[in-house]
């Protein structure tokens, strides 16, 4: 298995064990029949502030996700990817995952933003929501990014990234609505085509649409499902990732102290460059496994 990395302030790299391009897994065995809101098999429930699957905290409040939620670090990436179009296959061949490889062009390697839709499914350690009169702010802990999801009824912009339309953006343009009392649906389009769908390198076109569903099944548990609709690259709409979050206890108590969102997860370009000099070029995994000549010529 390959390692993925993130840079935090003052630290060169923090390692987190993740799957490689062909090793992403569905939900672990035993999860398929778990009750809604229950923690996935193997999820730690003894972390400070984390609620157990049995501790529902009561019913979920209506139309309210406000607060900070803790996740498992990585979403469950789905292995069923629909057939890709010729354009999608051509773009996929250009993407070389694994930031530890000197041959990789993973945006992570150069500290470019994850952007959408990848930020939803990669490094999902904590997530926050804050409601404003006309929008909901989603706080993505990795990179300390925040996203605006407009809830005032406006439509998504048209023709983004094409002549006469607005420019595409790393995090796209997002609108949201409530489906029932407890599920927030976020539609995003106009995402930069340079961003990846996930860490495995799946691409998306400038016309792609990301659909996130945040289902608060009770007070203490939040389930996320992310789908991709991109007819230019994929023959069907498909679910790319799922994740489970738990409410952080005490965050509404001013005497409770810091909550995990105070942690920093920041990719630092200078540290990434030094890391590649020390490790990436010297031990190029792609060159080792494929016989390709490393970029540094050694």
N, C-alpha and C positions, 0 to 999 in steps of 0.2 A: 504493500500500500504506500502511496505517496503522502507526503506531508504538505499541508497548506500553511501559510504564514500570515501573520499580521504584525505591524509595527505599532508599538505604543510609545508614548513620550519618554525619551531618554533610554529606550531599550532597543537593541538592534532587531530582535525577532522573538516572538512567543510562538511556540509550536503547538499545533492542534492536529491530532490525527484525523485525516479525512480520506475518503475514497478517491481513486483515480478516475480517469475519463470513462472507463468501462466498468467501474466498481460501485457506482452509486446504487443505493439500495432502496427498496420500498420499505414500508413500515415493518419493524421486526415481527417475527412470528409471535402470535398471541395477541397482537394489537388489533387485528381485524374485527374481533368481536367484543372489544372493550366498550363499556358504556360511554355515551357522549360526555366529554369533559374529563374522562379519566386520564391519568398520566400514562404515556406510552411505557411499554415494558423497558426496564432499565433506567428510566428517568430518575434522577436523584430527587428525593423528597425531603432530605434532611438539611438542605442548604439554608442558611439564614434567610428568613423572609419568605421562603418558598412554601406554598400550601400543598398538602398532599391531595391525592385524587379523591379521597373520601371527605375531605374538608371542603364542602361546597361553598360555605359562607352564606348560604341562603340563595334566594332567587337573584337573577341578574337584574340590575336596574334597566329601565326602558331607555333605549336610544342613548346609551352612555358607555363609552370605553375609557373615559378619562382616567389617567394615572399611568403608572409604569408597570410593565410586565416582564417577567424573566423567562427566557427560553433555554434550549439545550445547546446552543452554539451553532448548530447547523440544522437546516430543514431536512426532511426526508425527500430526496429527489426521486422522482418517478422514473422507472426504467422503460416504460412504454411510451416511446416517442413515435408519432405517426410518420408515415412515409413523407420524405421531403421532396420538394420540387427540385428541378435541375439547378435553379439559382441558389436554393438553400444548400444543396449538397456542395456546390462550388464554394460558397462562403464558409461552410463548415471545415473544408479541407485547409483553409487558410488560418484557422485558429488552432494554436498549439497550447493546450492547457499546461498547468503546473508551474507555479512561479519559481520553483527551485531549478528549473531547467534553463540553461543559457540559450537554448533555441526557442524558448517560449515567447509568445507575443501577448501573453495574458496581461490585461490592463493592470492587474494587481501588482505585477512585477515592477511597473514604473510609477506606481501610486496614482494612476489615473482613477477617477471615480468609478465605483461599481456601476453607478447609474441604475436606471430601471431597464429590465425587471429584476436584475441580479441582486440588488440591495435587499430585496424582500426575502431572498432565500439563502444568502451567504453571510456568515457571521451574525446569526440572529440570536445574540446573547440577551439583549434587552430591547424593548420597544416601548414607546410612550405615545399617548394620545392626549390632545388638548382641544377642547371645543371652543370655537369663537362664533360670533353671531351668524356668519355667512360661510364658514369653512371649518374643517377639522385639520389640525396640524398633526402629522405623524412624525415622530422623532425616531430616527434610525441611529442607533448607537455607534455602529461602525462608521468612522469618518465624521462623526458628530454632524450628521446631515438632518435637515428637516424638510418635509414635503407639505405643500398646500393641497388639500382636497376640497374643492369648492362644493358646497351643499346648498347653494342658493337657486338651483334649478337651471343654471346656464348649461348649454350644450358644449360638448368638446369641440375645439377648433377643427376646421376642415383643411385638407390639402397641406398639412404640415410637412415641411421639408421639400416642397415642390415649388416651381415658379408661381408667384402670386400668393403663396401661403406663408405662414409664420415659420421661423427657424425651429428645427428640432432642438431638444434640450436633453441633458443627461438624465434628468428625472421626469421628463415629459410634462404633459398637461393632464391633470387629474380632476375628475368630478366624482362625487359620491352620493349614495342614497341608502336609506334604511330598507331592508327587506324584512318585513315583520318587525317585531319589537327589539330584537337583539342581534341582528346581523347587518354589519356595515359592508356595503359593496362599493369597491373603488375601481373605477374605469380609468385607465391611463393610455394615452397615445402620444405620438410625436416624440418618441424616445430616440436618442442618438443611435444610429446604426453601428457605431463603434463599440457600444456596450454589448456585453454578452447576456444571454438568457440566464446562465448559471455558470458555476465554476468548471463545468465540463467542456465549455466552449461552444455550446449551441448558439447559433446566431439569430438575429431577428432583423427584419427589414424596417425601413423608416415608417412604414404603414402598419406595423404591428400594434396590437392592442393587448394590454395586460389587464386581467380581471382578478382582483383580490377580494376574498370573502373572509371577514373577521366575525366569527360566530361566538358570542359570549354565552356559553351554555349555562353558567350559573355565575354567582358573584366572583368566584376565584379562578375560573378557567376560561381560556380564550383559545379557540381553534382557528387556524389560518389555512386557506387553500388558495393557491395561485394558479391561474390558467393563462394560456397564451393563444391568441387568435391572430394568425399571420398567414393569410392565403398565398402571399408571395413566396413563402419559404416552406410552409407545411400544408399538407392536404386536409388536415382536420384541426379543429380547436382541441386542445389537450390540457390536462392538469400537469404542471411541471414540478410542483412542490407542495408539501403540507408541513405544518409546524404546530406545536402546542405551547401555549404560554400560561404561566401561573401568576396570579396577583401577588404583589409583594406586600406582605403584612406590615402594618404600622406606618405606611406612607402618608396616611391622613392624620398622623399624630406628630405634632411638631417636636415632641420630646423623643421621638424614636431614633433620631440621628440620620446619617447618610443612607441613601438607598443605592443599589448597584449602578444606577444610571450616572453616578458621579465618576465612575471609572472611565478612562479614556481608551479608545481604540482608534489610533490614528496611524495611517501609513505615511512615513516620512521619506521623501525622495532621496535625500542624501544617505540615509541609512540603507535604503534599498540598493543604491548604487554600490556602496561598500560591501554589502552582503553578496551581491553578484560577483564582485571581484574576488572575494574570499572563497566562495562556495560554488556559485552558479557556473562560472566558466571552468573552474578546476575539476568539477565533478558533474559534467553535463550528462544527465540521465538519458536524454534522447540519443546522444551520440553513442553512449555505452550500449544501448539496447538495439539501435538501428544501424550502427556502423557509420552514421553521418559524422562528418568532420566538425568538431566544435568551432564556434565562431572565433575563438581566440587563436585558432590554428595549432593548438597543442594536442 
